[in-house]
């Protein structure tokens, strides 16, 4: 998985490319632990994310909990495969997906 970050002041956009699974989620978790204290707004661009597993969902949920106390977090450009995972797991009701 490739993680691309663009920061604009206290806003951060993270684009993920590939698979967010058991193997790759620790990398994203580390990146988030480093940046979340300094950002007020977080946007995930999932236009190139092919797959998400329960390990990836756990990382997103942890980020959502932190960001809900700040400016918020949203997911954009979610494809049908990933959206289906969000729908089946109930994450579609928790996360802000545009």
Phi and psi restraints in degrees (range 20) as a CNS / XPLOR table:
assign (resid 1 and name C) (resid 2 and name N)
       (resid 2 and name CA) (resid 2 and name C) 1.0 -108.3 20.0 2
assign (resid 2 and name N) (resid 2 and name CA)
       (resid 2 and name C) (resid 3 and name N) 1.0 133.9 20.0 2
assign (resid 2 and name C) (resid 3 and name N)
       (resid 3 and name CA) (resid 3 and name C) 1.0 -114.8 20.0 2
assign (resid 3 and name N) (resid 3 and name CA)
       (resid 3 and name C) (resid 4 and name N) 1.0 118.5 20.0 2
assign (resid 3 and name C) (resid 4 and name N)
       (resid 4 and name CA) (resid 4 and name C) 1.0 -113.8 20.0 2
assign (resid 4 and name N) (resid 4 and name CA)
       (resid 4 and name C) (resid 5 and name N) 1.0 130.7 20.0 2
assign (resid 4 and name C) (resid 5 and name N)
       (resid 5 and name CA) (resid 5 and name C) 1.0 -120.3 20.0 2
assign (resid 5 and name N) (resid 5 and name CA)
       (resid 5 and name C) (resid 6 and name N) 1.0 139.5 20.0 2
assign (resid 5 and name C) (resid 6 and name N)
       (resid 6 and name CA) (resid 6 and name C) 1.0 -132.5 20.0 2
assign (resid 6 and name N) (resid 6 and name CA)
       (resid 6 and name C) (resid 7 and name N) 1.0 119.7 20.0 2
assign (resid 6 and name C) (resid 7 and name N)
       (resid 7 and name CA) (resid 7 and name C) 1.0 -109.2 20.0 2
assign (resid 7 and name N) (resid 7 and name CA)
       (resid 7 and name C) (resid 8 and name N) 1.0 135.5 20.0 2
assign (resid 7 and name C) (resid 8 and name N)
       (resid 8 and name CA) (resid 8 and name C) 1.0 -129.7 20.0 2
assign (resid 8 and name N) (resid 8 and name CA)
       (resid 8 and name C) (resid 9 and name N) 1.0 95.2 20.0 2
assign (resid 8 and name C) (resid 9 and name N)
       (resid 9 and name CA) (resid 9 and name C) 1.0 66.4 20.0 2
assign (resid 9 and name N) (resid 9 and name CA)
       (resid 9 and name C) (resid 10 and name N) 1.0 -120.7 20.0 2
assign (resid 9 and name C) (resid 10 and name N)
       (resid 10 and name CA) (resid 10 and name C) 1.0 -99.5 20.0 2
assign (resid 10 and name N) (resid 10 and name CA)
       (resid 10 and name C) (resid 11 and name N) 1.0 11.5 20.0 2
assign (resid 10 and name C) (resid 11 and name N)
       (resid 11 and name CA) (resid 11 and name C) 1.0 -102.6 20.0 2
assign (resid 11 and name N) (resid 11 and name CA)
       (resid 11 and name C) (resid 12 and name N) 1.0 136.9 20.0 2
assign (resid 11 and name C) (resid 12 and name N)
       (resid 12 and name CA) (resid 12 and name C) 1.0 -127.7 20.0 2
assign (resid 12 and name N) (resid 12 and name CA)
       (resid 12 and name C) (resid 13 and name N) 1.0 133.4 20.0 2
assign (resid 12 and name C) (resid 13 and name N)
       (resid 13 and name CA) (resid 13 and name C) 1.0 -115.9 20.0 2
assign (resid 13 and name N) (resid 13 and name CA)
       (resid 13 and name C) (resid 14 and name N) 1.0 129.2 20.0 2
assign (resid 13 and name C) (resid 14 and name N)
       (resid 14 and name CA) (resid 14 and name C) 1.0 -118.8 20.0 2
assign (resid 14 and name N) (resid 14 and name CA)
       (resid 14 and name C) (resid 15 and name N) 1.0 123.0 20.0 2
assign (resid 14 and name C) (resid 15 and name N)
       (resid 15 and name CA) (resid 15 and name C) 1.0 -104.7 20.0 2
assign (resid 15 and name N) (resid 15 and name CA)
       (resid 15 and name C) (resid 16 and name N) 1.0 129.4 20.0 2
assign (resid 15 and name C) (resid 16 and name N)
       (resid 16 and name CA) (resid 16 and name C) 1.0 -110.6 20.0 2
assign (resid 16 and name N) (resid 16 and name CA)
       (resid 16 and name C) (resid 17 and name N) 1.0 138.5 20.0 2
assign (resid 16 and name C) (resid 17 and name N)
       (resid 17 and name CA) (resid 17 and name C) 1.0 -130.1 20.0 2
assign (resid 17 and name N) (resid 17 and name CA)
       (resid 17 and name C) (resid 18 and name N) 1.0 126.5 20.0 2
assign (resid 17 and name C) (resid 18 and name N)
       (resid 18 and name CA) (resid 18 and name C) 1.0 110.8 20.0 2
assign (resid 18 and name N) (resid 18 and name CA)
       (resid 18 and name C) (resid 19 and name N) 1.0 -135.3 20.0 2
assign (resid 18 and name C) (resid 19 and name N)
       (resid 19 and name CA) (resid 19 and name C) 1.0 -117.2 20.0 2
assign (resid 19 and name N) (resid 19 and name CA)
       (resid 19 and name C) (resid 20 and name N) 1.0 131.1 20.0 2
assign (resid 19 and name C) (resid 20 and name N)
       (resid 20 and name CA) (resid 20 and name C) 1.0 -103.8 20.0 2
assign (resid 20 and name N) (resid 20 and name CA)
       (resid 20 and name C) (resid 21 and name N) 1.0 97.7 20.0 2
assign (resid 20 and name C) (resid 21 and name N)
       (resid 21 and name CA) (resid 21 and name C) 1.0 -138.3 20.0 2
assign (resid 21 and name N) (resid 21 and name CA)
       (resid 21 and name C) (resid 22 and name N) 1.0 -165.5 20.0 2
assign (resid 21 and name C) (resid 22 and name N)
       (resid 22 and name CA) (resid 22 and name C) 1.0 -57.9 20.0 2
assign (resid 22 and name N) (resid 22 and name CA)
       (resid 22 and name C) (resid 23 and name N) 1.0 -36.2 20.0 2
assign (resid 22 and name C) (resid 23 and name N)
       (resid 23 and name CA) (resid 23 and name C) 1.0 -74.5 20.0 2
assign (resid 23 and name N) (resid 23 and name CA)
       (resid 23 and name C) (resid 24 and name N) 1.0 -39.0 20.0 2
assign (resid 23 and name C) (resid 24 and name N)
       (resid 24 and name CA) (resid 24 and name C) 1.0 -99.0 20.0 2
assign (resid 24 and name N) (resid 24 and name CA)
       (resid 24 and name C) (resid 25 and name N) 1.0 -19.6 20.0 2
assign (resid 24 and name C) (resid 25 and name N)
       (resid 25 and name CA) (resid 25 and name C) 1.0 -61.9 20.0 2
assign (resid 25 and name N) (resid 25 and name CA)
       (resid 25 and name C) (resid 26 and name N) 1.0 -32.8 20.0 2
assign (resid 25 and name C) (resid 26 and name N)
       (resid 26 and name CA) (resid 26 and name C) 1.0 -60.1 20.0 2
assign (resid 26 and name N) (resid 26 and name CA)
       (resid 26 and name C) (resid 27 and name N) 1.0 -33.2 20.0 2
assign (resid 26 and name C) (resid 27 and name N)
       (resid 27 and name CA) (resid 27 and name C) 1.0 -64.8 20.0 2
assign (resid 27 and name N) (resid 27 and name CA)
       (resid 27 and name C) (resid 28 and name N) 1.0 -44.7 20.0 2
assign (resid 27 and name C) (resid 28 and name N)
       (resid 28 and name CA) (resid 28 and name C) 1.0 -66.2 20.0 2
assign (resid 28 and name N) (resid 28 and name CA)
       (resid 28 and name C) (resid 29 and name N) 1.0 -41.2 20.0 2
assign (resid 28 and name C) (resid 29 and name N)
       (resid 29 and name CA) (resid 29 and name C) 1.0 -59.7 20.0 2
assign (resid 29 and name N) (resid 29 and name CA)
       (resid 29 and name C) (resid 30 and name N) 1.0 -42.2 20.0 2
assign (resid 29 and name C) (resid 30 and name N)
       (resid 30 and name CA) (resid 30 and name C) 1.0 -64.1 20.0 2
assign (resid 30 and name N) (resid 30 and name CA)
       (resid 30 and name C) (resid 31 and name N) 1.0 -45.7 20.0 2
assign (resid 30 and name C) (resid 31 and name N)
       (resid 31 and name CA) (resid 31 and name C) 1.0 -57.9 20.0 2
assign (resid 31 and name N) (resid 31 and name CA)
       (resid 31 and name C) (resid 32 and name N) 1.0 -45.3 20.0 2
assign (resid 31 and name C) (resid 32 and name N)
       (resid 32 and name CA) (resid 32 and name C) 1.0 -65.8 20.0 2
assign (resid 32 and name N) (resid 32 and name CA)
       (resid 32 and name C) (resid 33 and name N) 1.0 -40.6 20.0 2
assign (resid 32 and name C) (resid 33 and name N)
       (resid 33 and name CA) (resid 33 and name C) 1.0 -61.0 20.0 2
assign (resid 33 and name N) (resid 33 and name CA)
       (resid 33 and name C) (resid 34 and name N) 1.0 -32.1 20.0 2
assign (resid 33 and name C) (resid 34 and name N)
       (resid 34 and name CA) (resid 34 and name C) 1.0 -75.6 20.0 2
assign (resid 34 and name N) (resid 34 and name CA)
       (resid 34 and name C) (resid 35 and name N) 1.0 -36.1 20.0 2
assign (resid 34 and name C) (resid 35 and name N)
       (resid 35 and name CA) (resid 35 and name C) 1.0 -100.3 20.0 2
assign (resid 35 and name N) (resid 35 and name CA)
       (resid 35 and name C) (resid 36 and name N) 1.0 -27.1 20.0 2
assign (resid 35 and name C) (resid 36 and name N)
       (resid 36 and name CA) (resid 36 and name C) 1.0 -58.1 20.0 2
assign (resid 36 and name N) (resid 36 and name CA)
       (resid 36 and name C) (resid 37 and name N) 1.0 -36.0 20.0 2
assign (resid 36 and name C) (resid 37 and name N)
       (resid 37 and name CA) (resid 37 and name C) 1.0 -62.2 20.0 2
assign (resid 37 and name N) (resid 37 and name CA)
       (resid 37 and name C) (resid 38 and name N) 1.0 -23.8 20.0 2
assign (resid 37 and name C) (resid 38 and name N)
       (resid 38 and name CA) (resid 38 and name C) 1.0 -104.8 20.0 2
assign (resid 38 and name N) (resid 38 and name CA)
       (resid 38 and name C) (resid 39 and name N) 1.0 3.7 20.0 2
assign (resid 38 and name C) (resid 39 and name N)
       (resid 39 and name CA) (resid 39 and name C) 1.0 -118.5 20.0 2
assign (resid 39 and name N) (resid 39 and name CA)
       (resid 39 and name C) (resid 40 and name N) 1.0 150.7 20.0 2
assign (resid 39 and name C) (resid 40 and name N)
       (resid 40 and name CA) (resid 40 and name C) 1.0 -109.2 20.0 2
assign (resid 40 and name N) (resid 40 and name CA)
       (resid 40 and name C) (resid 41 and name N) 1.0 -15.5 20.0 2
assign (resid 40 and name C) (resid 41 and name N)
       (resid 41 and name CA) (resid 41 and name C) 1.0 -140.3 20.0 2
assign (resid 41 and name N) (resid 41 and name CA)
       (resid 41 and name C) (resid 42 and name N) 1.0 136.4 20.0 2
assign (resid 41 and name C) (resid 42 and name N)
       (resid 42 and name CA) (resid 42 and name C) 1.0 -134.2 20.0 2
assign (resid 42 and name N) (resid 42 and name CA)
       (resid 42 and name C) (resid 43 and name N) 1.0 128.2 20.0 2
assign (resid 42 and name C) (resid 43 and name N)
       (resid 43 and name CA) (resid 43 and name C) 1.0 -123.9 20.0 2
assign (resid 43 and name N) (resid 43 and name CA)
       (resid 43 and name C) (resid 44 and name N) 1.0 129.3 20.0 2
assign (resid 43 and name C) (resid 44 and name N)
       (resid 44 and name CA) (resid 44 and name C) 1.0 -103.5 20.0 2
assign (resid 44 and name N) (resid 44 and name CA)
       (resid 44 and name C) (resid 45 and name N) 1.0 125.6 20.0 2
assign (resid 44 and name C) (resid 45 and name N)
       (resid 45 and name CA) (resid 45 and name C) 1.0 -98.5 20.0 2
assign (resid 45 and name N) (resid 45 and name CA)
       (resid 45 and name C) (resid 46 and name N) 1.0 112.9 20.0 2
assign (resid 45 and name C) (resid 46 and name N)
       (resid 46 and name CA) (resid 46 and name C) 1.0 -104.0 20.0 2
assign (resid 46 and name N) (resid 46 and name CA)
       (resid 46 and name C) (resid 47 and name N) 1.0 20.5 20.0 2
assign (resid 46 and name C) (resid 47 and name N)
       (resid 47 and name CA) (resid 47 and name C) 1.0 -61.2 20.0 2
assign (resid 47 and name N) (resid 47 and name CA)
       (resid 47 and name C) (resid 48 and name N) 1.0 -26.0 20.0 2
assign (resid 47 and name C) (resid 48 and name N)
       (resid 48 and name CA) (resid 48 and name C) 1.0 -115.2 20.0 2
assign (resid 48 and name N) (resid 48 and name CA)
       (resid 48 and name C) (resid 49 and name N) 1.0 15.5 20.0 2
assign (resid 48 and name C) (resid 49 and name N)
       (resid 49 and name CA) (resid 49 and name C) 1.0 -86.8 20.0 2
assign (resid 49 and name N) (resid 49 and name CA)
       (resid 49 and name C) (resid 50 and name N) 1.0 121.6 20.0 2
assign (resid 49 and name C) (resid 50 and name N)
       (resid 50 and name CA) (resid 50 and name C) 1.0 -89.3 20.0 2
assign (resid 50 and name N) (resid 50 and name CA)
       (resid 50 and name C) (resid 51 and name N) 1.0 -27.2 20.0 2
assign (resid 50 and name C) (resid 51 and name N)
       (resid 51 and name CA) (resid 51 and name C) 1.0 -160.1 20.0 2
assign (resid 51 and name N) (resid 51 and name CA)
       (resid 51 and name C) (resid 52 and name N) 1.0 147.8 20.0 2
assign (resid 51 and name C) (resid 52 and name N)
       (resid 52 and name CA) (resid 52 and name C) 1.0 -138.1 20.0 2
assign (resid 52 and name N) (resid 52 and name CA)
       (resid 52 and name C) (resid 53 and name N) 1.0 134.4 20.0 2
assign (resid 52 and name C) (resid 53 and name N)
       (resid 53 and name CA) (resid 53 and name C) 1.0 -106.3 20.0 2
assign (resid 53 and name N) (resid 53 and name CA)
       (resid 53 and name C) (resid 54 and name N) 1.0 -178.8 20.0 2
assign (resid 53 and name C) (resid 54 and name N)
       (resid 54 and name CA) (resid 54 and name C) 1.0 -62.3 20.0 2
assign (resid 54 and name N) (resid 54 and name CA)
       (resid 54 and name C) (resid 55 and name N) 1.0 -31.4 20.0 2
assign (resid 54 and name C) (resid 55 and name N)
       (resid 55 and name CA) (resid 55 and name C) 1.0 -64.9 20.0 2
assign (resid 55 and name N) (resid 55 and name CA)
       (resid 55 and name C) (resid 56 and name N) 1.0 -39.6 20.0 2
assign (resid 55 and name C) (resid 56 and name N)
       (resid 56 and name CA) (resid 56 and name C) 1.0 -67.6 20.0 2
assign (resid 56 and name N) (resid 56 and name CA)
       (resid 56 and name C) (resid 57 and name N) 1.0 -38.9 20.0 2
assign (resid 56 and name C) (resid 57 and name N)
       (resid 57 and name CA) (resid 57 and name C) 1.0 -62.0 20.0 2
assign (resid 57 and name N) (resid 57 and name CA)
       (resid 57 and name C) (resid 58 and name N) 1.0 -38.7 20.0 2
assign (resid 57 and name C) (resid 58 and name N)
       (resid 58 and name CA) (resid 58 and name C) 1.0 -62.4 20.0 2
assign (resid 58 and name N) (resid 58 and name CA)
       (resid 58 and name C) (resid 59 and name N) 1.0 -42.4 20.0 2
assign (resid 58 and name C) (resid 59 and name N)
       (resid 59 and name CA) (resid 59 and name C) 1.0 -64.7 20.0 2
assign (resid 59 and name N) (resid 59 and name CA)
       (resid 59 and name C) (resid 60 and name N) 1.0 -42.5 20.0 2
assign (resid 59 and name C) (resid 60 and name N)
       (resid 60 and name CA) (resid 60 and name C) 1.0 -64.0 20.0 2
assign (resid 60 and name N) (resid 60 and name CA)
       (resid 60 and name C) (resid 61 and name N) 1.0 -40.7 20.0 2
assign (resid 60 and name C) (resid 61 and name N)
       (resid 61 and name CA) (resid 61 and name C) 1.0 -63.8 20.0 2
assign (resid 61 and name N) (resid 61 and name CA)
       (resid 61 and name C) (resid 62 and name N) 1.0 -41.3 20.0 2
assign (resid 61 and name C) (resid 62 and name N)
       (resid 62 and name CA) (resid 62 and name C) 1.0 -63.0 20.0 2
assign (resid 62 and name N) (resid 62 and name CA)
       (resid 62 and name C) (resid 63 and name N) 1.0 -42.3 20.0 2
assign (resid 62 and name C) (resid 63 and name N)
       (resid 63 and name CA) (resid 63 and name C) 1.0 -65.2 20.0 2
assign (resid 63 and name N) (resid 63 and name CA)
       (resid 63 and name C) (resid 64 and name N) 1.0 -40.7 20.0 2
assign (resid 63 and name C) (resid 64 and name N)
       (resid 64 and name CA) (resid 64 and name C) 1.0 -60.2 20.0 2
assign (resid 64 and name N) (resid 64 and name CA)
       (resid 64 and name C) (resid 65 and name N) 1.0 -41.8 20.0 2
assign (resid 64 and name C) (resid 65 and name N)
       (resid 65 and name CA) (resid 65 and name C) 1.0 -62.4 20.0 2
assign (resid 65 and name N) (resid 65 and name CA)
       (resid 65 and name C) (resid 66 and name N) 1.0 -42.4 20.0 2
assign (resid 65 and name C) (resid 66 and name N)
       (resid 66 and name CA) (resid 66 and name C) 1.0 -66.9 20.0 2
assign (resid 66 and name N) (resid 66 and name CA)
       (resid 66 and name C) (resid 67 and name N) 1.0 -46.8 20.0 2
assign (resid 66 and name C) (resid 67 and name N)
       (resid 67 and name CA) (resid 67 and name C) 1.0 -74.1 20.0 2
assign (resid 67 and name N) (resid 67 and name CA)
       (resid 67 and name C) (resid 68 and name N) 1.0 -21.3 20.0 2
assign (resid 67 and name C) (resid 68 and name N)
       (resid 68 and name CA) (resid 68 and name C) 1.0 -67.0 20.0 2
assign (resid 68 and name N) (resid 68 and name CA)
       (resid 68 and name C) (resid 69 and name N) 1.0 -21.0 20.0 2
assign (resid 68 and name C) (resid 69 and name N)
       (resid 69 and name CA) (resid 69 and name C) 1.0 -87.8 20.0 2
assign (resid 69 and name N) (resid 69 and name CA)
       (resid 69 and name C) (resid 70 and name N) 1.0 -3.0 20.0 2
assign (resid 69 and name C) (resid 70 and name N)
       (resid 70 and name CA) (resid 70 and name C) 1.0 -118.6 20.0 2
assign (resid 70 and name N) (resid 70 and name CA)
       (resid 70 and name C) (resid 71 and name N) 1.0 -136.1 20.0 2
assign (resid 70 and name C) (resid 71 and name N)
       (resid 71 and name CA) (resid 71 and name C) 1.0 -83.4 20.0 2
assign (resid 71 and name N) (resid 71 and name CA)
       (resid 71 and name C) (resid 72 and name N) 1.0 -8.1 20.0 2
assign (resid 71 and name C) (resid 72 and name N)
       (resid 72 and name CA) (resid 72 and name C) 1.0 106.9 20.0 2
assign (resid 72 and name N) (resid 72 and name CA)
       (resid 72 and name C) (resid 73 and name N) 1.0 170.3 20.0 2
assign (resid 72 and name C) (resid 73 and name N)
       (resid 73 and name CA) (resid 73 and name C) 1.0 -139.8 20.0 2
assign (resid 73 and name N) (resid 73 and name CA)
       (resid 73 and name C) (resid 74 and name N) 1.0 139.3 20.0 2
assign (resid 73 and name C) (resid 74 and name N)
       (resid 74 and name CA) (resid 74 and name C) 1.0 -139.2 20.0 2
assign (resid 74 and name N) (resid 74 and name CA)
       (resid 74 and name C) (resid 75 and name N) 1.0 157.6 20.0 2
assign (resid 74 and name C) (resid 75 and name N)
       (resid 75 and name CA) (resid 75 and name C) 1.0 -115.8 20.0 2
assign (resid 75 and name N) (resid 75 and name CA)
       (resid 75 and name C) (resid 76 and name N) 1.0 132.6 20.0 2
assign (resid 75 and name C) (resid 76 and name N)
       (resid 76 and name CA) (resid 76 and name C) 1.0 -125.1 20.0 2
assign (resid 76 and name N) (resid 76 and name CA)
       (resid 76 and name C) (resid 77 and name N) 1.0 156.6 20.0 2
assign (resid 76 and name C) (resid 77 and name N)
       (resid 77 and name CA) (resid 77 and name C) 1.0 57.6 20.0 2
assign (resid 77 and name N) (resid 77 and name CA)
       (resid 77 and name C) (resid 78 and name N) 1.0 45.6 20.0 2
assign (resid 77 and name C) (resid 78 and name N)
       (resid 78 and name CA) (resid 78 and name C) 1.0 -82.6 20.0 2
assign (resid 78 and name N) (resid 78 and name CA)
       (resid 78 and name C) (resid 79 and name N) 1.0 125.2 20.0 2
assign (resid 78 and name C) (resid 79 and name N)
       (resid 79 and name CA) (resid 79 and name C) 1.0 -78.4 20.0 2
assign (resid 79 and name N) (resid 79 and name CA)
       (resid 79 and name C) (resid 80 and name N) 1.0 173.3 20.0 2
assign (resid 79 and name C) (resid 80 and name N)
       (resid 80 and name CA) (resid 80 and name C) 1.0 -63.6 20.0 2
assign (resid 80 and name N) (resid 80 and name CA)
       (resid 80 and name C) (resid 81 and name N) 1.0 -37.7 20.0 2
assign (resid 80 and name C) (resid 81 and name N)
       (resid 81 and name CA) (resid 81 and name C) 1.0 -65.4 20.0 2
assign (resid 81 and name N) (resid 81 and name CA)
       (resid 81 and name C) (resid 82 and name N) 1.0 -47.6 20.0 2
assign (resid 81 and name C) (resid 82 and name N)
       (resid 82 and name CA) (resid 82 and name C) 1.0 -69.5 20.0 2
assign (resid 82 and name N) (resid 82 and name CA)
       (resid 82 and name C) (resid 83 and name N) 1.0 -39.1 20.0 2
assign (resid 82 and name C) (resid 83 and name N)
       (resid 83 and name CA) (resid 83 and name C) 1.0 -61.0 20.0 2
assign (resid 83 and name N) (resid 83 and name CA)
       (resid 83 and name C) (resid 84 and name N) 1.0 -37.4 20.0 2
assign (resid 83 and name C) (resid 84 and name N)
       (resid 84 and name CA) (resid 84 and name C) 1.0 -62.8 20.0 2
assign (resid 84 and name N) (resid 84 and name CA)
       (resid 84 and name C) (resid 85 and name N) 1.0 -39.6 20.0 2
assign (resid 84 and name C) (resid 85 and name N)
       (resid 85 and name CA) (resid 85 and name C) 1.0 -62.5 20.0 2
assign (resid 85 and name N) (resid 85 and name CA)
       (resid 85 and name C) (resid 86 and name N) 1.0 -43.6 20.0 2
assign (resid 85 and name C) (resid 86 and name N)
       (resid 86 and name CA) (resid 86 and name C) 1.0 -61.9 20.0 2
assign (resid 86 and name N) (resid 86 and name CA)
       (resid 86 and name C) (resid 87 and name N) 1.0 -41.3 20.0 2
assign (resid 86 and name C) (resid 87 and name N)
       (resid 87 and name CA) (resid 87 and name C) 1.0 -65.7 20.0 2
assign (resid 87 and name N) (resid 87 and name CA)
       (resid 87 and name C) (resid 88 and name N) 1.0 -47.4 20.0 2
assign (resid 87 and name C) (resid 88 and name N)
       (resid 88 and name CA) (resid 88 and name C) 1.0 -65.8 20.0 2
assign (resid 88 and name N) (resid 88 and name CA)
       (resid 88 and name C) (resid 89 and name N) 1.0 -37.5 20.0 2
assign (resid 88 and name C) (resid 89 and name N)
       (resid 89 and name CA) (resid 89 and name C) 1.0 -86.3 20.0 2
assign (resid 89 and name N) (resid 89 and name CA)
       (resid 89 and name C) (resid 90 and name N) 1.0 -9.6 20.0 2
assign (resid 89 and name C) (resid 90 and name N)
       (resid 90 and name CA) (resid 90 and name C) 1.0 87.8 20.0 2
assign (resid 90 and name N) (resid 90 and name CA)
       (resid 90 and name C) (resid 91 and name N) 1.0 -1.4 20.0 2
assign (resid 90 and name C) (resid 91 and name N)
       (resid 91 and name CA) (resid 91 and name C) 1.0 -66.0 20.0 2
assign (resid 91 and name N) (resid 91 and name CA)
       (resid 91 and name C) (resid 92 and name N) 1.0 -23.0 20.0 2
assign (resid 91 and name C) (resid 92 and name N)
       (resid 92 and name CA) (resid 92 and name C) 1.0 -62.7 20.0 2
assign (resid 92 and name N) (resid 92 and name CA)
       (resid 92 and name C) (resid 93 and name N) 1.0 -26.4 20.0 2
assign (resid 92 and name C) (resid 93 and name N)
       (resid 93 and name CA) (resid 93 and name C) 1.0 -84.7 20.0 2
assign (resid 93 and name N) (resid 93 and name CA)
       (resid 93 and name C) (resid 94 and name N) 1.0 -17.9 20.0 2
assign (resid 93 and name C) (resid 94 and name N)
       (resid 94 and name CA) (resid 94 and name C) 1.0 -96.7 20.0 2
assign (resid 94 and name N) (resid 94 and name CA)
       (resid 94 and name C) (resid 95 and name N) 1.0 -44.9 20.0 2
assign (resid 94 and name C) (resid 95 and name N)
       (resid 95 and name CA) (resid 95 and name C) 1.0 -87.7 20.0 2
assign (resid 95 and name N) (resid 95 and name CA)
       (resid 95 and name C) (resid 96 and name N) 1.0 153.0 20.0 2
assign (resid 95 and name C) (resid 96 and name N)
       (resid 96 and name CA) (resid 96 and name C) 1.0 -88.5 20.0 2
assign (resid 96 and name N) (resid 96 and name CA)
       (resid 96 and name C) (resid 97 and name N) 1.0 102.8 20.0 2
assign (resid 96 and name C) (resid 97 and name N)
       (resid 97 and name CA) (resid 97 and name C) 1.0 -112.7 20.0 2
assign (resid 97 and name N) (resid 97 and name CA)
       (resid 97 and name C) (resid 98 and name N) 1.0 123.4 20.0 2
